[in-house]
Each structure stands twice: as C-alpha cells, then as structure tokens.
Amino acid sequence: METEESKISEGEKIKEEVEAEKTAEEESVEKAEAAEEEEKIEEAKPKEREEMAEEIVEERFYTIPLGKAWIVPPNKRAPKAIRIIRDFIRRHMKLEAKVEGEEEDETELKRVIISNEVNEQIWSRGIENPPRKIRVRAAKDKDGNVTVYLAEGD
C-alpha cells in the first residue's frame, strides 16, 4: 500500500510542478503581450498629438450659455443643449451654413465635431438637467472642420 500511495503522491507532485511551470510561462507571455501593447499605445499617442498640432489652424475658447435649453420640455433638454453648442460654434467659427437653393460644388461641407468629453459633460446629470453653461475649446483644422473639446484650465 505504501508503494501505491507514494506513486500517487509522486504523480501528484509532478502534475503540480508541470502546472506551475505552465502558469509561470503563461504569466510571462501575458506580461510580454501587455508590454508590447503599452509600447504600441505610447508610440501612437505622440503621433496623434503631433498630427493634431500640425492640423490645427485656429483655436478659440468659449463659454457657451445653455440657458435656452431649459425652455424646451424636460425630456428634450440635453439634445437641445447639443444643438445649441453646434449652432454657437458654427456661428462663431464662421462655418458656412447650408443653403437649400444652392447645389453643393463637390466640396465637403464643414463639420462641427463634438468630442465625447463635451457630450458626457452635457449628459452627466441626465436628459432633464444639462448644465446652464459650458466652457469649451474649439479647434479648426486645415480642412475647415471644427472639433469641440472641454476647456482644460485655459
């Protein structure tokens, strides 16, 4: 009986050692993959920043009043606030408005792009309670498109 028990315990020890080696190998592979992903992300961030810096033609800071969003029914206030931001930026950054009578001359219309940060700020308190005003940074690129970001400390 002792020989059978010792064989079983030896077999279990060998299995445990093999499993420990496998988990150690898997952990090292996972760490290597995570490090590679971090390197890729770090490499991509400076490139994006450089591209943004090159493309920005004009940059302005605005405090946009959103009080008129409170005139509409409560369940339509946040979407109205987003429309107010779009209209305000279109007016102040001098983007061409769409004219129904004219045909488009194969040129792309200038767009107002609202960043996720601004959108989340508007919707943070729900659809019925958007902020009364918001401070933003509007950046126009070389194509004429304007992107709206939250202002960070001016």
N, C-alpha and C positions, 0 to 999 in steps of 0.2 A: 504494500500500500504506500509506503513511503516513496518508493520509486515513481509511482504514478503521480503522487502529489507533487513531488519535486519536478517531474517532467512538465506538469501543468503549470506550476509556478514559473519554471524557466521559460515556457512558451509564452506566458502572460508577460513576463519581463521583456522578452524580445519584441512582442507586439507593442508594448508601451514605448520601447525605445524607437521602433520604426515610426510610430505615430508622432512621437516627439520630434523626430527628425523631419517628418513631413510638415508638421505645423511650423517648425522653425524655417524650413525652406519657403513655405507659403508666405510667412510673415515677411521674409526678406524680399521675396518677389513683389509683394504688395507695397512694401516701403519703396522699392526701386520704381515701381509704376507711379506711385504718388509723387515721388521726387521729380520724375520726368514730366508729369502733368503740371506741377508747380513751375518748373522751368519754362514750359510752353506758355503758361499764363503770364509769367513775369516778362517773357520776351514779347508777348503780344501787347501788353499794356503800354510800354513806352512807344511802340509803333503807333498805336491808336492815338495816343496823346500828341505825337509828332504830326500825324496826319490832321488831327483836329486843329492844331496850331497853324498849320500851313493853310488850311481851307478857310479859316475864319477871316472874313473881310471886315466885318463890323460887329461890335459887341456893345450892348447897352443894358443898363439896369433900370427896371421899372417897378413901381409899386402899383399894382393893378387893383382898383376898387371893385369889389364884387357885390356891393350892396343891392344892385338891381336884380341879382339872382333871387333875392328874398321877396320880390314882387309876385313871382310865379307860385303855383301851388307847391306845398312842401315836398311832394314826391317827384318834383322835376327840378329842384334847385341845383344839385351838383352838375347835371348835364348842362344846365343853363350857365353855370359858372365856367365850365369848359368852353362853351361857345363865346362867352364874354371875353375870355382870355384870347381865343383865336382872333376875334374881331379887333380887340385892342392892339394886338401885335401886328395884325395886317395893316391897320391904320397908321401906327406909329413907326413901323419899319418900312413903310412905303412899298408894300407889295401891291401888284396890280389886282384889282377886283375883277371878277368875272363879269363880262358884259354879254347879255343874251343876244344882242343883234349882231355881234361880230363873230367871224369864224376864227378858229384857232389856226395860227400860222406855223404848224408843225413844231412849235416851241412848247416846251413843257411849262405848265403853269407853276408859279412859285408856290411853295407849300409852307404851312406853319406846322412844325412837328413839336408836339408837347411830350417832354420826357416823362418817364414813369414816376420819377420823384415828384414832379408837379402834380401829376394825376393822383398819386397816392395821398399827397397833402390835401387836395381838394376832397377826396373821398374818405379821408381818415375818420371823420366824425359821422359818416353815413350820408345818405342821399338827401336827407331833410335839413342838414345843418352844416353847410360848407362855410369856410372862413369868410369874414367880411372883406378882407383884403389879403393880397399875397405879394411877396417880393420875389421877382424873377430876374434872370439874366437871359437876354435874347441875343443869340449869335447868328449872324447871317453868313452863309458860306459862299464860295465863288459861283455856285450855280444859282444863287438867289434864294435858296430855301432858308428858312429861319427855324432854329431849334430853340425851344424854351426850356431853361433849366432853373432849378431853385437857386436863389442868390445865396452864396455862402460867405457871410461876413464882409461883403463888399471889399 
